[in-house]
């Protein structure tokens, strides 16, 4: 997992804090994370190479509207097929 934190957030989160964590269970603390997971899985099962959508993350304090871009990359090496999905989330 790679994450690029906004410059103002480095002291609070650190660059390596999220490496190796499960995004849906440990990184994304919003209440409607299951809705986000469903959209991710639907994209992952499809054949499209990219998808963009707006999403409202529901937190206790205030909702946060974000832009999400999912990009799917497939590669074959030595008769083994692998898939990588990049999730880019930015504040609106």
C-alpha atoms as one frame of an Amber mdcrd trajectory, in Angstrom:
protein
   0.000   0.000   0.000   1.271   3.445  -0.916  -0.194   6.625   0.429   0.690
  10.222  -0.204  -0.517  12.363   2.646  -1.118  16.083   2.148   1.867  18.094
   3.361   0.019  19.498   6.366  -0.874  15.993   7.613   2.611  14.406   7.813
   3.110  15.078  11.506  -0.198  13.468  12.425   0.036  10.360  10.230   3.557
   9.803   8.967   4.361   8.363   5.569   4.615   4.705   6.582   1.781   4.419
   9.089  -0.612   2.823   6.567   1.729   0.276   4.972   0.478  -3.273   5.460
  -2.895  -2.249   6.885  -6.271  -3.366   5.561  -7.730  -0.243   3.944 -11.376
  -1.067   4.636 -10.939  -2.208   8.239  -7.997  -0.183   9.564  -7.393   2.874
   7.368 -10.825   4.156   6.354 -12.528   5.206   9.610 -15.738   6.490   8.022
 -19.096   4.960   8.911 -20.178   4.067   5.359 -16.973   2.196   4.468 -19.017
  -0.881   3.438 -20.666   1.147   0.663 -17.214   2.184  -0.530 -16.033  -1.467
  -0.356 -18.997  -2.588  -2.522 -18.137  -0.001  -5.179 -14.483  -1.107  -5.098
 -15.383  -4.806  -5.446 -17.808  -4.117  -8.298 -15.036  -2.264 -10.128 -12.472
  -4.998  -9.382 -14.750  -7.692 -10.830 -15.400  -5.734 -14.008 -13.288  -5.304
 -17.094 -13.043  -1.510 -17.107  -9.641   0.092 -16.724 -10.755   3.154 -14.757
 -13.706   4.725 -12.996 -14.250   8.127 -11.371 -16.956   9.053  -8.875 -17.691
  11.387  -5.984 -18.285   9.843  -2.581 -19.342  11.287   0.759 -17.441   9.763
   3.689 -19.695   9.816   6.759 -17.857  10.742   9.962 -19.266  11.548  13.427
 -18.305  15.209  13.145 -18.970  16.181   9.528 -19.330  14.379   6.206 -16.377
  14.748   3.842 -16.936  14.785   0.077 -14.121  13.208  -1.920 -13.302  12.422
  -5.541 -12.329   8.807  -6.110 -10.487   7.427  -9.117 -10.015   3.687  -9.470
  -7.480   2.438 -11.996  -6.958  -1.213 -12.850  -3.638  -2.466 -14.194  -3.153
  -6.057 -15.339   0.089  -7.709 -16.301   1.234 -11.165 -17.287   4.619 -12.542
 -16.414   5.666 -16.177 -16.749   2.075 -17.295 -17.411   0.921 -15.708 -14.162
  -1.637 -12.925 -14.403  -1.746 -10.283 -11.703  -3.985  -7.297 -11.164  -3.230
  -4.066  -9.359  -5.902  -1.520  -8.462  -4.886   2.030  -7.649  -7.293   3.987
  -5.448  -6.809   7.759  -5.585  -8.909   9.702  -3.046  -8.840  13.503  -2.903
 -10.910  16.075  -1.037 -13.413  17.969  -3.191
